[in-house]
């Protein structure tokens, strides 16, 4: 009997392993309210982090990845409040979004921090950082262990803090001020999270 394959449509979708479906992505937009973050030339870090967080949330929603925002508007939260929002979940990853500042105006690039040794936070940092660099063409300031960052130290889940570029560098500040840059950054973060959680592209054949 002759088989006729009338049509095949191939969709590549981000599909979920059962364990990944239960992992909540906790999105932490750095600073907020009275805590402005760095703010050269009226570019407020707290607004830029919130915007990037919303972009990341939209991308995760599209892929069906459970997520929650630590703050969803311009208000102040202590570091302890941020951590406790993450720690109430049994399975989560914690993604803290920041933009950088330093007195040396020439310094630029993206860096990703984690706490501890070569554990799950390091794996998450590696996955997200490499995806980021595939989307945003900036100087690679690498993945770095950091002991002094409260949110990374006290979150009991894989946790990273992304510094998505330097607001102190004029060229980078101009890029960060554009929605396209923050969108590319969010796409890189989302892709890295999906890879880390074991979401994979699945081929679906429709007849
Ligand atoms: Zn910051």
Boltz pocket constraint, residues with backbone or C-beta under 6 A from the ligand:
constraints:
  - pocket:
      binder: B
      contacts: [[A, 30], [A, 31], [A, 37], [A, 38], [A, 45], [A, 97], [A, 98], [A, 99]]
      max_distance: 6.0
